[in-house]
Amino acid sequence: MDIDIRKFGDVQVVRLRGSLTLGAPVDDLRQTLDNAIGAGDARLVLNLSDVRFIDSSGIGTLVKGLTSSKRLGGSLKLVNPSKLAVQTLKMCHLLPLFDVYDEEQQAVESYN
């Protein structure tokens, strides 16, 4: 899992590449989200354009990140999740919890 972090004002954009599965990939994302939220960065955009597969532990990490960011008055917005990721979130009845965007810029601007 490759994780790239950028900031646009008070919005932190996290771009992932690879599969978000149990083990190091999920641990790395969890640490990234915990660091951001711990530093008070609760406005998060997670770009999933280059994530081919998300397992249940990855879904759990997304939900935990969303919950933690909302506690601080922010949110975790998803950009371009794969068809499989969307189906998995729908199947778990979690998709309505997330704001989903086609473009990263749209997600960033939605915070303004």
C-alpha atoms as one frame of an Amber mdcrd trajectory, in Angstrom:
protein
   0.000   0.000   0.000   1.336   3.374  -1.039  -0.057   6.392   0.846   0.346
   9.966  -0.386  -0.809  12.831   1.859  -1.426  16.415   0.730  -3.119  19.393
   2.352  -5.403  21.917   0.698  -6.107  24.556   3.328  -7.647  22.685   6.250
  -8.504  19.590   4.176  -6.143  16.639   4.208  -6.221  14.478   1.064  -4.989
  10.903   1.409  -4.419   9.030  -1.854  -4.050   5.253  -1.651  -2.531   2.852
  -4.169  -2.792  -0.913  -3.828  -5.205  -3.173  -1.946  -6.678  -2.188   1.393
  -6.523  -5.519   3.173  -5.781  -6.992   6.597  -2.205  -6.493   7.762   0.236
  -3.750   6.859  -2.052  -1.891   4.370  -4.875  -1.463   6.896  -2.415  -0.758
   9.721  -0.717   1.949   7.638  -4.013   3.633   6.754  -5.225   3.417  10.366
  -2.000   5.077  11.542  -2.293   7.781   8.859  -5.888   8.572   9.853  -5.079
   8.479  13.583  -2.178  10.883  13.037  -4.328  13.311  11.043  -7.219  13.241
  13.483  -4.843  13.396  16.457  -3.361  16.575  14.965  -6.857  18.072  14.657
  -7.207  17.479  10.909 -10.784  16.205  10.835 -11.613  17.247   7.261 -10.404
  14.242   5.310 -10.663  13.144   1.694  -9.681   9.584   0.870  -8.874   9.088
  -2.816  -9.494   5.431  -3.665  -8.967   5.710  -7.440  -6.010   3.310  -7.346
  -7.402   0.854  -4.775  -8.540  -2.321  -6.476  -9.739  -4.305  -3.465 -10.971
  -3.541   0.056 -11.631  -6.328   2.537 -13.717  -6.170   5.735 -10.824  -4.851
   7.818 -10.354  -2.042   5.282 -14.066  -1.212   5.460 -13.816  -1.159   9.254
 -10.908   1.274   9.064 -12.909   3.594   6.788 -15.853   3.561   9.211 -13.591
   4.185  12.211 -11.944   7.103  10.391 -15.348   8.557   9.524 -16.585   8.230
  13.105 -13.428   9.739  14.596 -13.391  12.677  12.186 -17.095  13.415  12.770
 -16.472  13.565  16.518 -14.196  16.542  15.808 -16.714  18.213  13.499 -15.213
  16.938  10.243 -15.849  14.035   7.941 -14.126  11.443   5.776 -15.174  11.708
   2.131 -14.415   9.074  -0.496 -13.220   9.753  -4.031 -13.725   7.330  -6.894
 -14.039   4.038  -4.994 -13.953   0.955  -7.224 -17.173  -0.767  -8.226 -16.273
  -3.631  -5.866 -15.680  -1.224  -2.960 -19.046   0.457  -3.583 -20.787  -2.932
  -3.752 -19.128  -4.009  -0.500 -20.174  -0.792   1.259 -23.739  -1.213  -0.092
 -23.869  -4.834   1.011 -22.872  -3.801   4.540 -25.415  -0.923   4.436 -22.561
   1.534   5.022 -22.511   3.434   1.729 -25.083   6.035   2.903 -22.712   7.022
   5.732 -20.119   8.345   3.274 -20.118  11.270   0.882 -18.758   9.851  -2.385
 -17.289  11.989  -5.179 -16.004  11.287  -8.674 -13.226  13.896  -8.476 -10.826
  14.811  -5.699 -11.336  18.540  -6.259 -15.114  18.175  -5.781 -14.582  16.467
  -2.437 -12.125  19.130  -1.259 -14.431  21.970  -2.331 -17.417  20.352  -0.596
 -15.900  21.377   2.750 -16.210  25.080   1.869
